[in-house]
Amino acid sequence: PTPQATPFPPGPPSKLGLFVAWNHPQIFEVLSSQGATVVKTLELDRNFALQIKQTAPQVTLIGRIDLPQIQLADLDPLPAARSFVDELLPVADDDGRRQTFDGWEAYNEPVAVNAEEMQRLADFEAERTRLLGDRGIRSVVGNFGTGQPPLELWPQFLPAVQAAQQYNGWLGLHEYSAPTIYYLTTRENQGRYPSVSPADEGWLTLRYRKVYNQFLKPAGLAIPLIFTELGVDGLVTDRPGPPDARGWQDFQQYWAENGYGLWGPGAYVEQLAWYDTAMGQDDYVVGGAIYAMAASSGWETYDILGPAAAILQQYLSVHAQA
């Protein structure tokens, strides 16, 4: 039998949301809680998007088209931006999607290894943001992988943030840690129920605070932030826990053996709730998309479909949007 989760008590409006790769009925059960703030989707079907907005009108809906990895070493930013926009427009400039999608990402998890590459990426993101913005289509720039980019490269990315600010866009970041969501934050090794304050930071999760405090706030660029992916991801390097583990499901035994909760789905939502509390402490955070619900093929161990999503639904129902 499925263990009974202790219900979460009521609290302030949540900033949690969902990353979805395909249509599944439980997505709409979770969204009906009215607690979600953001949905990031790879499923771009018009009716699916419409149903998301009808079920949860408050949700910021972000889309991403399928593209190869961006190669920054030899990128020519302005032609690349025009070519990306040409590829996106047939999808994003459709009447049905204009009414439902709030914004669009470009390339997923770009990796800049030096200042020149970051400058090229910034020029690309700024230009595509302008080209789309002039058509009334908004952009989520960045969407860097967890722990990326190196902090010293942020100054080179600021032109992209500036363009997003001008065109009412967002910064996108991915934040994951493992074996728990607390690892490499100022709250790691504090047991199952660490608290969190606005002063806490991290190298993987809560890294966003270093970025805003050190770079974006001083530059007047503390634009709205969306975590276009977040969660527990065993692909982070140099970490404790089972070496071959990937998604949260692979860490359930580790959590049980190390005092983070005997039942994996409940233990995971507790960690996400902690991250939600942190997001709630920063006004510039719009929300974060848990990776994933209805995950892509090959990413099944990250999927919260089933009991974890049911627990999340209960949590969101007592943290509904005001």
ZIUR-V76739 format. One record per pair of residues at least 6 apart in sequence whose ideal C-beta (glycine too) atoms are under 6 Angstrom apart, sorted by sequence separation. I is the first residue (numbers start at 1). J is the second residue. If there is no record, write none. Layout:
# ZIUR-V76739
i=I j=J
i=I j=J
This chain:
# ZIUR-V76739
i=112 j=118
i=177 j=183
i=182 j=188
i=200 j=206
i=216 j=222
i=245 j=251
i=255 j=261
i=256 j=262
i=261 j=267
i=279 j=285
i=20 j=27
i=132 j=139
i=187 j=194
i=260 j=267
i=295 j=302
i=201 j=209
i=295 j=303
i=52 j=61
i=112 j=121
i=187 j=196
i=201 j=210
i=279 j=288
i=129 j=139
i=212 j=222
i=292 j=302
i=110 j=121
i=234 j=245
i=291 j=302
i=292 j=303
i=293 j=304
i=92 j=104
i=182 j=194
i=234 j=246
i=242 j=254
i=252 j=264
i=255 j=267
i=39 j=52
i=187 j=200
i=241 j=254
i=186 j=200
i=186 j=201
i=125 j=141
i=232 j=248
i=234 j=250
i=293 j=309
i=185 j=202
i=184 j=202
i=17 j=36
i=44 j=63
i=141 j=160
i=184 j=203
i=17 j=37
i=23 j=43
i=36 j=56
i=39 j=59
i=184 j=204
i=185 j=205
i=248 j=268
i=14 j=35
i=17 j=38
i=18 j=39
i=19 j=40
i=20 j=41
i=21 j=42
i=22 j=43
i=185 j=206
i=15 j=37
i=17 j=39
i=38 j=60
i=39 j=61
i=40 j=62
i=41 j=63
i=84 j=106
i=106 j=128
i=32 j=55
i=36 j=59
i=65 j=88
i=141 j=164
i=31 j=55
i=181 j=205
i=23 j=48
i=31 j=56
i=65 j=91
i=28 j=55
i=177 j=204
i=146 j=174
i=177 j=205
i=142 j=171
i=143 j=172
i=144 j=173
i=145 j=174
i=146 j=175
i=138 j=168
i=139 j=169
i=140 j=170
i=142 j=172
i=146 j=176
i=175 j=205
i=138 j=169
i=140 j=172
i=204 j=236
i=126 j=159
i=130 j=163
i=122 j=156
i=126 j=160
i=129 j=163
i=133 j=167
i=103 j=138
i=105 j=140
i=108 j=143
i=118 j=153
i=122 j=157
i=125 j=160
i=129 j=164
i=173 j=208
i=103 j=139
i=109 j=145
i=70 j=107
i=103 j=140
i=112 j=149
i=119 j=156
i=122 j=159
i=126 j=163
i=63 j=101
i=105 j=143
i=118 j=156
i=122 j=160
i=129 j=167
i=118 j=157
i=61 j=101
i=67 j=107
i=70 j=110
i=72 j=112
i=129 j=169
i=268 j=308
i=61 j=102
i=62 j=103
i=63 j=104
i=64 j=105
i=112 j=153
i=115 j=156
i=60 j=102
i=265 j=307
i=269 j=311
i=273 j=315
i=77 j=120
i=81 j=124
i=85 j=128
i=265 j=308
i=269 j=312
i=80 j=124
i=84 j=128
i=72 j=117
i=75 j=120
i=92 j=137
i=266 j=311
i=77 j=123
i=81 j=127
i=85 j=131
i=265 j=311
i=269 j=315
i=53 j=100
i=77 j=124
i=81 j=128
i=72 j=120
i=72 j=121
i=78 j=127
i=46 j=96
i=50 j=100
i=49 j=100
i=181 j=232
i=250 j=301
i=171 j=223
i=175 j=227
i=249 j=301
i=170 j=224
i=171 j=225
i=172 j=226
i=173 j=227
i=178 j=232
i=247 j=301
i=174 j=229
i=175 j=230
i=176 j=231
i=178 j=233
i=246 j=301
i=247 j=302
i=165 j=221
i=170 j=226
i=172 j=228
i=178 j=234
i=147 j=204
i=176 j=233
i=146 j=204
i=165 j=223
i=178 j=236
i=230 j=288
i=164 j=223
i=225 j=284
i=231 j=290
i=161 j=221
i=224 j=284
i=225 j=285
i=226 j=286
i=231 j=291
i=154 j=215
i=158 j=219
i=178 j=239
i=179 j=240
i=227 j=288
i=228 j=289
i=161 j=223
i=179 j=241
i=222 j=284
i=224 j=286
i=229 j=291
i=105 j=172
i=192 j=259
i=192 j=260
i=179 j=251
i=179 j=254
i=62 j=140
i=196 j=277
i=196 j=278
i=198 j=281
i=143 j=228
i=140 j=226
i=181 j=271
i=180 j=271
i=181 j=275
i=38 j=226
i=40 j=228
i=19 j=229
i=60 j=286
i=38 j=287
i=40 j=289
i=37 j=287
i=38 j=289
i=3 j=263
i=16 j=276
i=5 j=266
i=15 j=276
i=14 j=276
i=58 j=321
i=15 j=279
i=15 j=280
i=27 j=293
i=12 j=280
i=15 j=285
i=17 j=287
i=19 j=289
i=24 j=294
i=18 j=289
i=15 j=287
i=17 j=289
i=18 j=290
i=19 j=291
i=22 j=294
i=19 j=292
i=20 j=293
i=21 j=294
i=20 j=294
i=21 j=295
i=18 j=293
i=21 j=296
i=26 j=305
i=30 j=309
i=33 j=313
i=35 j=316
i=26 j=309
i=30 j=313
i=33 j=316
i=29 j=313
i=33 j=317
i=35 j=319
i=35 j=320
i=34 j=320
i=34 j=321
i=14 j=316
i=2 j=307
i=14 j=319
i=5 j=311
i=13 j=319
i=7 j=314
i=8 j=315
i=10 j=318
i=11 j=319
i=13 j=321
i=13 j=322
i=8 j=318
